[in-house]
Amino acid sequence: MRTASIYIPALSRSCALLAAVVFAGQAFAAEEVNLYTTREPALIQPLLDAFSKDSGVKVNTVFLKDGMLERVRAEGARSPADVLMAVDIGNLVDLVDGGVTQAVRSTVLEKTLPANLRDANGQWFALSQRDRVIYVQKDARLDKLTYEDLADPKYRGKVCIRSGQHPYNTALIAAKIAHDGEAETEKWLRGVKANLGRKAGGGDRDVARDILGGICDIGVANAYYVGQMKNSAAGSDGRKWGDAIKVIRPTFATVKSGGGTHVNISGAAVAKNAPNRANAVKLIEFLVSEPAQSMYAKGNYEYPIRANVALDPVMAALGPLKTDALPVAEIARYRKQASQLVDKVGFDN
């Protein structure tokens, strides 16, 4: 009995120690967050590393070039996804409409983000802004244009742009519909098509390339590509293209625009069945913090959603960004009509 009385407490202490180790391991494992993103991991990894260093929360990243909604739906209630990150307001709205997000109430997010850069019900939050601008030859005597000018007959055969069905352009066309209606937008889009110097296609940097090559005089592209090109290695193609152009921030002619430039966003939402919900909210809150916004601005050349965040010198040289007064959520309402108009006028043909 003495043997038993000595042995049982020892076993109990061993079990207690084992349990402590197990629970400690479970607690450590819980300090993680699973991110599904359509953004190239290299573009956001510095941000995620900074978050982990600051919070102690490990970020597990799953890159999905396409099919995020379908993937999360298929995984159902067992989905490991905590945060869903996407580019383009339309993609964020698709996630909400697809039933794979959940509402979040966060004082940090509500105080940091203006109403037009977050969902009214807390289903998504903007992380960065991308302005759709006009590239022109660097010595051109132009310093002011409207989006409507792209359809002016004086630019016949002089406009370059990527596919009309690309989300960057369907968002721009959707914004035009929101401002001026479908009929007026169709007329405008036909005018832009008539002014094309080449078939709509390629990428935004190809617009700068073709301005340098004399194929077109003006073109539509995102501003952040200028940061990429001008910060490329000296003598590289990208640097040559970037140095060949200057940027004009156009506005819509309508008074409703408030004299601002069209912007789209990158953003994030908390997944409906997030197993690490608290950490998901913590990650999104970090991404709108001043340190993270500075990293967005200097690393990706995107515009921050916070005021007074230092920009990359190339982007700062473009001057302050005044955005179109149209809420980005309004753009998403007209995406389908925009896509249909692109096909109707044969824009990409």
Order of alpha helices (4+ residues) and beta strands (2+ residues): alpha-beta-alpha-beta-alpha-beta-alpha-beta-alpha-beta-beta-alpha-alpha-alpha-beta-alpha-alpha-beta-beta-alpha-alpha-alpha-alpha-alpha
